[in-house]
Amino acid sequence: MDRDEIQSRLDRELHSHGARLKDADQWKVRQDVFDEATLIALYRLANKKIISSIGGALSTGKEANIFLGEKDGQLIVIKIYMIRTANFKAMTDYLDGDPRFANVRRIKKEIIFAWTRKEYSNLMRAQEAGIAVPKPLAFNRNILLMEFLGKDEKPYPQLRLAMMEDAEKIYHLILEYMEILCKKARLIHADLSEYNILLGDRPYLIDMGQSVTLDHPRAMQFLIRDIANVNRFFKSYCDTIADKELFGKITEGIIQEP
């Protein structure tokens, strides 16, 4: 089945469920995004009635492109990891040492697929621990479907661009998230910064593909970096707690500082 046939089947599958493919021309010309593997994954998700419409891009990049979609009338996010341009070597650094993905072969496509599964799993663990993250809905190959966080089809802003009415309250809530993530979800975000936190009715942690379990050999390093990033951002807005003190509070002996 060639690419055109897959595209045609996807169109028919969406239509058969009363769905629609918004901005269809955009999908057909963006071959760097919608390659054969991606179209197959979209077809499978549409066939399972997990996607009822596919819309325009919310953001684009070398690692992933993010589109707005719908499922049963509710807005969702369609995150598509880029098989051709994603930095799979950097992804390998976070996969190595994670027992959940010990058997993944070092083939680019398999790394991307494993990364998609990893983000879904991490989001699920974080949500179950009670942390504000986008609810993961489904995944297939290099596509992850999540709850849309925003209003009027506009996503909540990144923390770096948001207006904070009470920076100190937001700061301490993020620290609480980090502690819960470590103690209950047994995860370290590993890339936490003002770029990976959205601010709506509360702060939301996003982009958790790189998040690692506590038994990852570099978990402690990643946590120290997360703490430093959060304190660096908030020190211009409110009083912050010393990095070392935060490390001890968040881990409470779970991870030993060298």
Buried (B, 14 or more C-beta within 10 A) or exposed (E): EEBEEBBBBBBEBBEEBEBBBBBEEBBBEBEBBBBBBBBBBBBBBBBEEBBBBBBEBBEBEEBBBBBBBBBEEEBBBBBBBBBEBBEBEEBBEBBBBBEBBEEBEEEBBBBBBBBBBBBBBBBBBBBEBEBBBBEBBBBBBBBBBBBBBBEEEEBBBBBEEBEBEEBEEBBBBBBEBBBBBBBBBBBBBBBBBBBBBBBBEEBBBBBBBBBBBBEBEBBBBBBBBBBBBBBEBBEEEBEBBEBEEBBEBBBEEEBEEE
